[in-house]
Amino acid sequence: MTTSTDTSEIAAALRRAGIGDVDDSALARALYSSDGSLYRVLPRAVVRPRDADEVVAALEVCRDLGVPLTMRGAGTSIAGNAVGTGVVVDTSRHLDRVHDIDAEARTAVVDPGVVQAALQVAARPHGLRFGPDPSTSNRCTVGGMIGNNACGSRALGYGRTSDNVVGLDVVTGSGQRLRLGAGAPVDGGVLGELRGLVDGELATIRTELGRFGRQVSGYSLEHLLPERGFDVARALVGSEGTLAVVLGATVRLVADAPYRGLVVLGYPSMADAADATPGLLRHGPTAVEGLDDRIVQRLRDVPAAVVPDLPEGAGWLIVELTGDSVAEVESKAAGVLADAGAVDTLVVTDVAEAAAIWRIREDGAGLAARTSDGRPAHAGWEDAAVPVESLGAYLREFEALLVQHGLQGVPYGHFGDGCVHVRIDFPFGREPDRGRAAYRAFVQDAAGLVARYGGSVSGEHGDGRARSELLGTMYSPAALDLFGRVKALFDPADVLNPGVLVRPLPLDEDVRVAAAPRRPTTDRPTLALAYRHDGGDFSNAVHRCTGVGKCRAEPSGVAVMCPSWPATRQEKDNTRGRARVLQEMLAPGGPVRDWRSPEVHAALDLCLSCKGCSRDCPTGVDMASYKAEVLHQSYRRRLRPRSHYTLGRLPMWSDLAARAPRLVNAVTASRLGGRLARWGAGVDQRRSLPAFAGETFRAWWDRRPAAADGGRPVALWVDSFTDHFAPEVARAAVTVLEAAGHRVQVPGDDTCCGLTWITTGQLDTAKRVLGDTVRRLAPLVDAGIPVVGLEPSCTAALRSDAVELLDDDAAARVAAGTRTLAELLAATEGWTPPSLAGVEVVAQPHCHHHAVMGWAADERLLRRAGATVTRLGGCCGLAGNWGVERGHHDVSVAIAEQQLLPAVRAAGPDAVVLADGFSCRTQLDQLADRPGRHLAQLLADALDQRGGMDGGRGGFGQA
């Protein structure tokens, strides 16, 4: 479909039709230019409908104007199914309700934008669940699952989406509203014509379609056979929005067995694991998943990652078993072990351990997005499937095909169904033209290989732009002609998702990464080395985001990414949305011009620089570094926002305030002085300003009597925040370290980490400040003296930012020699923690602590001391200067309400809220009116109670 209608005319027509949420801004077009696929296609407008009538109205406008319409759920489609040149309709924003759960009939009535995990939550009180559960289940929508016929790991036990759809409410491309399901009339109209068409093509349908469970390529017309009851609802599942638009659905729910367990089987290779799979299916597993050791190694390469133990082997099968009793699960497990032929095995009954293993598999698409040598690996040939009996032989030939084409890829996937996922290092970024040619050549050969094994080029994600052109390798001309005639019945004007399935667009057209120009940043003193695995290229770095959308997930567990998304529910406020805008900034001819474009700064405004994505994003996106780079490039040698001069240079102003802290505090605490100070600093007027300490830690240290000789030397590195605002934390640390047998020394005054300069993009100054610090600390580290940091964000800056920004051996040595307090104490020979028995600890790890160092050492220390620990995930919402800046207050509070504030309210009055981060403690003080304690204070308190406290500690109170 082609049209000359311009963007403003389309948007105006949509608004006249009564649609309230229409967005044709450059920002929206950039955000929706890609899904989870290779492709970049700029839409003309984005519609976020509030009800089904608005969807129908949008379709009518598109049909009248001759503009394509593409449906989009969470935008995680990896085949280019959810991008289009016309109007993109995002159902996830408003059409997200579960209308009814009928426990007796075991059905649910839902909007198309309902996230699968939200449906599970609604069904759980009834003892029910929706069967299919893709790895993206915590962000994919049911409408998107219907569009692609999503399956997931447990399709082996519960079936595909098409097996679980009872009825659909749809509108066809021609505007006919149909309510499909059991008992719905099928005579007359488009359904009568469809029946007549099918009756004339029974032989083609019976011989070419529905041959095995994971054949989802093309249209699933086998559901229209007379012996299958002419089930139009199920036939529309997997049609990728090319025939009709889903307005609502009735889906089948299933009862979950009460007991579940995992058997993990190790094999010499993935192909060997595949060979063993058919023999395990007779034990009735709900899932048999294949996992490659190269994916696990990618996880081990993530800083601070915790990787569960797995059996020996280079390839594993994860076999999930369910039953009505523990004995039934154990019996099935014994049968699996007997038939496995594995080199090593592991039976997992612990829920947390099982979840950690599943998490590796669920993050596979992201973890496989980098090769072993760090090159980007891409979707495009993602989820081909063959009958499971042929899987081992197919995998061996597939690996040989990769070698033949000089490519790398890591297969994994749903081995029990014969479905294989893989990301491949097509050379798009290095040589775009050759990359496209290499891509085309490989997928054509791969499609031929799949066809020889009687397989399907898509096993669950749909064909989209990536595989529609390949349908001729597995279907006859008669079948392809039948698909075209079905499309003509439902969508004669080709309005719905044109270029997909029927009359496909070339698979190597509009490839996003091939069109991206290089943008090296190593010629300037920037954070370019944060992209050292991307060739020092900012463009390669931001294209790490493949769109899998984990940043859109509901907050859960200990993950941090992405705290602003649940607070606003706007695509611009998650990691993927920001990456898309940065990609558009670098793309030729797009709506986003350069570093200073308002769209760029709108997308980055609510990025907290929390670094959560650097740990939690499976593709390794580091939006905090990207934001620092953007701010650096935007304001270099230009006038900056006021907050950059005040909050961004807070250590410098703190040094000045330390000369007269009482006077400064009196001024900022007064009504007029406080208002003026907040205005000048760019701070929200609803925030209170933290008081400067009457005496800095360094001043206290200088007047403290020298400690006796002896003990293991340790350098207590005191950051600006601790020194000026919370010296009691450092004094407590001295007590704990000396009680542990260490001889404490404190490095000189000018040892700031430069963090506030980094987060505000003042990278030239940050480099100078960090360079001075590294030069002062390096001799200590070189002498074998560990450096202990107390403020997590500053410690993380030494462990990561210094290395990235300075790129010298001294920075690397200092990073390697810097420890958190818990890490040092855990490595202190003979040290035993003071008893915390009976102490309830509600812990809010700082985001940088979680992302860079990991919080495992702290948790182990607390549990070893006997404390009861509840670890929170998410972010406190303050994130340094971000949460106090004007315009951020409401979102900051909303983020705190995700986990921190509810947990604190629920905690008992005697519970200790542990928060090592100064910003976390400040947020607690201002929003919960409850003090947070640093680990050093908690341990010093316990020492005090057992009478082991060093009297030289001085008075330390609550932060």
C-alpha positions, 0 to 999 in steps of 0.5 A: 500500500502506498499513500501520499497523505502526510503525517499531520493530515493523518493525525488530524483525521484520527483526532476528528474520529474521536481518538484521544491519544494520537501522537505524531511527534518526532519523539513518538515516531522514533520510539515506535520505529522498531520492535524487537527485530532488526528493522527500522520503519518510521510510522506516521503516527501512533495511536494508543486507543482507550477502548475497542471503538477507538481501534475501529475508528482508527482502522476506518480512518486508515482505510479511508486515507489508504494508510497502513495500520499495524497493531502493536502490543509490547513491541517485543516481536522479533521478526518485524511484525509490529512496525509499519509505515502508517499508523501504529496502534499500541494496545498496551497503554490503555487496553489492559484489563482482565474483564472476567474470570470464569473459574467453572468454565476455565476461561478469561475475557481480556483486552488485547493489551493485557500483559500475560503475567497480569492475566496469570495474577488474575487467574491464580486465586482460582487455581488457574493459569494461562498456559502459553508463557513466552520468555517475555511473559512479564511484558508481552501482551495477550493480543501480541501472543495471538498475533504471533501464535506465541508458545513459550517454554511450557507449550509442551505441556499446555499448548500454543496460544492457538490451542488456548483461544476460545473466542475472538472479537475482531474487525477485519481489514474491510471493517466487518466486526466479527465475534468468533467462537463456538456457536458463532454463525459462519454463513454469509459475509466474509466467513461464508466466502471463507468456507467456500474457499476452504472447501475448494482447497482441502487437499492443499490444506491437509497435505501442507499445513498443521504437519507438526506442532511448531509449524506456525509459518504462514496462515494456520488454515488447518483449523478451518478443515471440516474435521476441525470444526471450521474454527475461524478464531484459532485460524486467525491466531498467528496471522500477525494482524494482516487479516483482522484486528483483535479487539478482545479475546476469550482464552482458555485457562488450565489448572496447574499441578501443585508440585513442580521440579526440575531435572537438569541434564548435561551433555557434551554438546547441544546436538547430543542434548537434542538427540536425547530429547525424544526419549524423555517426552514419554515422561510427560514433561511440561517443558524440555529446554535446551541451553548452551554453555556459551549463553551461560558464559555470557551471563558469567561475563556480566559484572556482579552476576550470580550464576547458579551451578549446573551439571558438567557439560557443554549443553544442557536440557532443563526438564520441568516435571509436574504432578499432584504429589511430590512422589509423582514428581520424584517418580517422573524424575527417576524415569527421566534420569534413567533415560537421559544418557547424560554425562552429569545431572542435577535435580532441583527442588528449591524454588529459588534455585529453579527460578535462577536456572529458568532466568538464564533461559528466559534471558537467552535472547539477550544473552545470545545477542553477543558472540564470545568475542563481543560482536553483536549477534542479531535476530532474523533467523530466530526460531525455526522448528523441525520435528523433534525426532530430527532435531539432533541431525538438524542442529549438526547441519545448522552448526556446519552451515554457520561455519560455512558462512563464516558466522557465529551463533548460539542455538538454544530453545524449546527442544521438546518441541523441536524449536531452536532459537539463535542470534547470529553475528551478521556483519551489518555494522562492520560492512553494511552492504556485505552484511545485508548480502551475508544475511540474505545468503545465510537465511536462504540456505537455512530455510532450505535446510529446514525445508529438507527436514520438513520443518517451519521457518518460524516456530513461534514468533511469526514470519514478519518481515524477517521470514515472509519472503522465505515461505516459498521454501516450505510451501507450494505455489498453490499454498502461497496463492491460497494465503493471498486469496484469504488475505483478499477476503479479509483485507482487500485494500491491503491496509493491515500490516502490508508486506507481511506474509502476503506480498512480502517485503524483501527481508534485507530491506529497512535493516536498522543496524545496517543503516546506522553510521559509526559514531566513534567517541574515543577522540574526546575525553568521554566515557567511550570506553564504556563501549569498549566491547563496541569498538569504542563506537557510540552507535554500536553501543546504543544498538546493543538494545535489541528490543526484547523489552525486559525493561518493560517488566513489572518490578519483581525480585531484586532487579532494578531496571528500569525504575521510571517505567512502572511510574509513568507507563510511557515508552520513552521512560524505559531503557528500550525507548531511550535506546530507540531515540538514541538510535534515531539520533544517529540514523540518517534522515530520521526525525531526531537530529542530533545530541541536542534534539529535544526528543533526546533530552525528553527521553533521557530526562527520567533516566535516573542513571541508576545503572540498573540496566547495565546489570539487568538488561540481558544485552548489556545496555548501560543507559547511565553511560549513554546519558552522560555522553549525551549531556557531555556532547550537548553542553560542552562549551555551552551554558548548562542547566543550573543544577549542573553548576550546583548539584553537579559540582556538589563536592566543591560546594561542600568543601566551601560549606565545611568552613561554616556549616552552622551558618550554611545550615541556618540559611538553608533551613530558614523559609526564605533562605531555603526557598532561594537555595532550592531555586538556585540549585534547581531543587524541587521546593517540596524537598528539604535540603540535607544538613551539612555535618558540624564536623566532617569526618576528615576533621574528626580523623585529624584530631583523633589520637593516632591508633597503635601500630599493628594490624592489617593496614586498610585505606578507608576512602571517605567520599564527599557525601560521607565526609560532609553529610554522614561522617558518623558512617565513616566513624562507625566503619573505623570502629568495625575495621579496627575491631576486625584487626585492621589498622585504618589509614585515610587517604588525603583530602582530594580523593573525590570519585567525580560522580556528580560530574559524570552524571551531569555529563561534565566529563572533562572535569570528571576525568581530571577529578578521577585522575587525581584520585587514582594517582593518590590511591594507586600507591596504596593499592600497589603496596597491597593495601586494600581500599574500602569504600563506604558510599556505594555509588562512589565505590562503584565509580572507582570500580567501573567509571574510573576504568572507563573514563581514564583507560590507564593501568593505574585506574584498573589497579585501583578498581581491582584493589577497591572493596566494599566493607562487606567484601573486605570483612568477608575476606578478613581471616579469622573475623567473625561478625558480631551477633545480629540474632533477632534483628530484622533487616529490611535492606535497600541495596543502592542501585550502583551497588547492585549493578556494579559490585553485587550485593551478595557479600552483604547478604551473606554477612548479614545472614552469617551474623544471624539477622533475618534479611528481607532484600528489596529490589527496585530503586529508592527513587532519589538516585543522587541529585536526580530525585531532588531536581525540579520536575522529578519529584512526583516520579521519584515518589512513585518509584519509592512506592514500588517497593521501598515505602510499602516494605518500610510501612509493613516492617515492624517498629524494631526492624532496621532499614539498611540503606548504605546509599546516602541518597537512599537514606535521604529518601527514607528520611524525607518520605518515610520519616524513618532513619536508614542505617549503613552496614557499618553502623549496624555492625558497630551497634552490635559491637557496642552491645557486646562490649567490643566497641573501640572507645575511639569511635566518637559519637555516631548517630543516625544518618 
